[in-house]
Amino acid sequence: MANKVTLEQAERLVAQLMPQEQIKLIACMSEWLSKMRLSEAAEESWRQSYATRIEAFLKMSDEMAAETIGEVDSAKDIHKIREERTSRL
């Protein structure tokens, strides 16, 4: 595991770099931060999409449940399904 560095320690280390190296470091840090923001935005987009899909699924489930309220005769339904299959063959 890498040792953690405080901000003050990092500032002292950066001060030891040549100006060109400091500029390179700034460019690298800018790229890291941009990627981090993009990752966070992508994750938030995925979460919103997932929540939307879940809501649609729950709504569909509620609608299907509302349609099936009433007496259900499983044996009769199975017999009907078998007859339909047989007639297709």
PyRosetta script that sets phi, psi and omega in degrees:
from pyrosetta import init, pose_from_sequence

init()
pose = pose_from_sequence("MANKVTLEQAERLVAQLMPQEQIKLIACMSEWLSKMRLSEAAEESWRQSYATRIEAFLKMSDEMAAETIGEVDSAKDIHKIREERTSRL")
pose.set_psi(1, 135.9)
pose.set_omega(1, -178.3)
pose.set_phi(2, -72.7)
pose.set_psi(2, 147.6)
pose.set_omega(2, 176.2)
pose.set_phi(3, -72.8)
pose.set_psi(3, 141.6)
pose.set_omega(3, 178.5)
pose.set_phi(4, -84.3)
pose.set_psi(4, 147.0)
pose.set_omega(4, -179.0)
pose.set_phi(5, -121.7)
pose.set_psi(5, 138.4)
pose.set_omega(5, 177.2)
pose.set_phi(6, -78.7)
pose.set_psi(6, 165.3)
pose.set_omega(6, 178.8)
pose.set_phi(7, -59.5)
pose.set_psi(7, -42.8)
pose.set_omega(7, -179.3)
pose.set_phi(8, -62.2)
pose.set_psi(8, -41.1)
pose.set_omega(8, 178.5)
pose.set_phi(9, -65.1)
pose.set_psi(9, -41.5)
pose.set_omega(9, 179.1)
pose.set_phi(10, -63.4)
pose.set_psi(10, -41.7)
pose.set_omega(10, 178.8)
pose.set_phi(11, -61.1)
pose.set_psi(11, -40.7)
pose.set_omega(11, 178.3)
pose.set_phi(12, -65.0)
pose.set_psi(12, -40.4)
pose.set_omega(12, 179.0)
pose.set_phi(13, -66.0)
pose.set_psi(13, -42.6)
pose.set_omega(13, -179.9)
pose.set_phi(14, -64.1)
pose.set_psi(14, -37.3)
pose.set_omega(14, 179.5)
pose.set_phi(15, -62.1)
pose.set_psi(15, -24.2)
pose.set_omega(15, 180.0)
pose.set_phi(16, -79.7)
pose.set_psi(16, -13.8)
pose.set_omega(16, -179.4)
pose.set_phi(17, -77.9)
pose.set_psi(17, 153.2)
pose.set_omega(17, 172.9)
pose.set_phi(18, -67.1)
pose.set_psi(18, 154.3)
pose.set_omega(18, -179.2)
pose.set_phi(19, -54.0)
pose.set_psi(19, -40.2)
pose.set_omega(19, 179.3)
pose.set_phi(20, -63.8)
pose.set_psi(20, -38.5)
pose.set_omega(20, 178.9)
pose.set_phi(21, -68.7)
pose.set_psi(21, -35.0)
pose.set_omega(21, 176.8)
pose.set_phi(22, -64.2)
pose.set_psi(22, -39.8)
pose.set_omega(22, 178.9)
pose.set_phi(23, -65.2)
pose.set_psi(23, -41.7)
pose.set_omega(23, 177.3)
pose.set_phi(24, -61.2)
pose.set_psi(24, -40.7)
pose.set_omega(24, 179.3)
pose.set_phi(25, -63.0)
pose.set_psi(25, -42.1)
pose.set_omega(25, 178.6)
pose.set_phi(26, -61.5)
pose.set_psi(26, -42.2)
pose.set_omega(26, 179.5)
pose.set_phi(27, -62.7)
pose.set_psi(27, -43.8)
pose.set_omega(27, 178.7)
pose.set_phi(28, -62.2)
pose.set_psi(28, -44.9)
pose.set_omega(28, -179.3)
pose.set_phi(29, -64.3)
pose.set_psi(29, -38.8)
pose.set_omega(29, 178.0)
pose.set_phi(30, -62.1)
pose.set_psi(30, -42.9)
pose.set_omega(30, 178.6)
pose.set_phi(31, -63.8)
pose.set_psi(31, -44.3)
pose.set_omega(31, 179.1)
pose.set_phi(32, -59.2)
pose.set_psi(32, -46.1)
pose.set_omega(32, -178.0)
pose.set_phi(33, -66.5)
pose.set_psi(33, -37.8)
pose.set_omega(33, 177.7)
pose.set_phi(34, -62.7)
pose.set_psi(34, -44.9)
pose.set_omega(34, 179.0)
pose.set_phi(35, -62.9)
pose.set_psi(35, -39.8)
pose.set_omega(35, -179.0)
pose.set_phi(36, -63.6)
pose.set_psi(36, -42.9)
pose.set_omega(36, 178.9)
pose.set_phi(37, -65.1)
pose.set_psi(37, -39.9)
pose.set_omega(37, 178.3)
pose.set_phi(38, -64.4)
pose.set_psi(38, -40.4)
pose.set_omega(38, 178.8)
pose.set_phi(39, -63.1)
pose.set_psi(39, -42.9)
pose.set_omega(39, 179.6)
pose.set_phi(40, -64.9)
pose.set_psi(40, -40.4)
pose.set_omega(40, 179.4)
pose.set_phi(41, -66.2)
pose.set_psi(41, -41.2)
pose.set_omega(41, 178.9)
pose.set_phi(42, -64.6)
pose.set_psi(42, -41.0)
pose.set_omega(42, 179.9)
pose.set_phi(43, -64.9)
pose.set_psi(43, -42.1)
pose.set_omega(43, 179.5)
pose.set_phi(44, -64.7)
pose.set_psi(44, -40.4)
pose.set_omega(44, 177.8)
pose.set_phi(45, -61.9)
pose.set_psi(45, -43.3)
pose.set_omega(45, 179.0)
pose.set_phi(46, -62.5)
pose.set_psi(46, -43.1)
pose.set_omega(46, 179.9)
pose.set_phi(47, -61.8)
pose.set_psi(47, -42.5)
pose.set_omega(47, 179.3)
pose.set_phi(48, -65.5)
pose.set_psi(48, -42.0)
pose.set_omega(48, 178.2)
pose.set_phi(49, -62.1)
pose.set_psi(49, -44.2)
pose.set_omega(49, 179.6)
pose.set_phi(50, -62.2)
pose.set_psi(50, -44.5)
pose.set_omega(50, 179.9)
pose.set_phi(51, -62.2)
pose.set_psi(51, -39.6)
pose.set_omega(51, 178.4)
pose.set_phi(52, -63.8)
pose.set_psi(52, -43.4)
pose.set_omega(52, 179.1)
pose.set_phi(53, -64.7)
pose.set_psi(53, -40.4)
pose.set_omega(53, 179.1)
pose.set_phi(54, -63.6)
pose.set_psi(54, -43.7)
pose.set_omega(54, 179.0)
pose.set_phi(55, -61.1)
pose.set_psi(55, -42.3)
pose.set_omega(55, 178.8)
pose.set_phi(56, -63.7)
pose.set_psi(56, -41.9)
pose.set_omega(56, 179.2)
pose.set_phi(57, -62.9)
pose.set_psi(57, -45.6)
pose.set_omega(57, -179.8)
pose.set_phi(58, -64.0)
pose.set_psi(58, -39.2)
pose.set_omega(58, 178.0)
pose.set_phi(59, -63.3)
pose.set_psi(59, -45.0)
pose.set_omega(59, 178.9)
pose.set_phi(60, -62.6)
pose.set_psi(60, -41.0)
pose.set_omega(60, 178.7)
pose.set_phi(61, -62.5)
pose.set_psi(61, -42.8)
pose.set_omega(61, 178.1)
pose.set_phi(62, -62.5)
pose.set_psi(62, -41.9)
pose.set_omega(62, 179.7)
pose.set_phi(63, -64.4)
pose.set_psi(63, -42.2)
pose.set_omega(63, 179.1)
pose.set_phi(64, -66.1)
pose.set_psi(64, -39.1)
pose.set_omega(64, 178.8)
pose.set_phi(65, -64.5)
pose.set_psi(65, -39.5)
pose.set_omega(65, 179.3)
pose.set_phi(66, -64.7)
pose.set_psi(66, -35.1)
pose.set_omega(66, 179.8)
pose.set_phi(67, -71.8)
pose.set_psi(67, -27.3)
pose.set_omega(67, -175.3)
pose.set_phi(68, -96.8)
pose.set_psi(68, 3.9)
pose.set_omega(68, 178.9)
pose.set_phi(69, -67.8)
pose.set_psi(69, 133.1)
pose.set_omega(69, -177.8)
pose.set_phi(70, 133.8)
pose.set_psi(70, -173.3)
pose.set_omega(70, -178.6)
pose.set_phi(71, -76.0)
pose.set_psi(71, 137.8)
pose.set_omega(71, 178.1)
pose.set_phi(72, -122.1)
pose.set_psi(72, 127.6)
pose.set_omega(72, 178.0)
pose.set_phi(73, -110.8)
pose.set_psi(73, 92.9)
pose.set_omega(73, -175.8)
pose.set_phi(74, -59.3)
pose.set_psi(74, -43.0)
pose.set_omega(74, -178.8)
pose.set_phi(75, -61.8)
pose.set_psi(75, -42.2)
pose.set_omega(75, 179.2)
pose.set_phi(76, -64.7)
pose.set_psi(76, -42.6)
pose.set_omega(76, 179.3)
pose.set_phi(77, -63.5)
pose.set_psi(77, -42.4)
pose.set_omega(77, 179.5)
pose.set_phi(78, -64.8)
pose.set_psi(78, -42.8)
pose.set_omega(78, 178.6)
pose.set_phi(79, -61.1)
pose.set_psi(79, -41.9)
pose.set_omega(79, 179.9)
pose.set_phi(80, -64.9)
pose.set_psi(80, -42.5)
pose.set_omega(80, 178.3)
pose.set_phi(81, -61.6)
pose.set_psi(81, -43.2)
pose.set_omega(81, 179.0)
pose.set_phi(82, -62.9)
pose.set_psi(82, -41.3)
pose.set_omega(82, 178.7)
pose.set_phi(83, -63.7)
pose.set_psi(83, -39.5)
pose.set_omega(83, 178.9)
pose.set_phi(84, -65.3)
pose.set_psi(84, -41.0)
pose.set_omega(84, 178.4)
pose.set_phi(85, -63.7)
pose.set_psi(85, -44.0)
pose.set_omega(85, -178.8)
pose.set_phi(86, -63.5)
pose.set_psi(86, -40.6)
pose.set_omega(86, -178.9)
pose.set_phi(87, -68.9)
pose.set_psi(87, -26.9)
pose.set_omega(87, 177.5)
pose.set_phi(88, -75.4)
pose.set_psi(88, -26.9)
pose.set_omega(88, -179.3)
pose.set_phi(89, -78.1)
pose.dump_pdb("model.pdb")
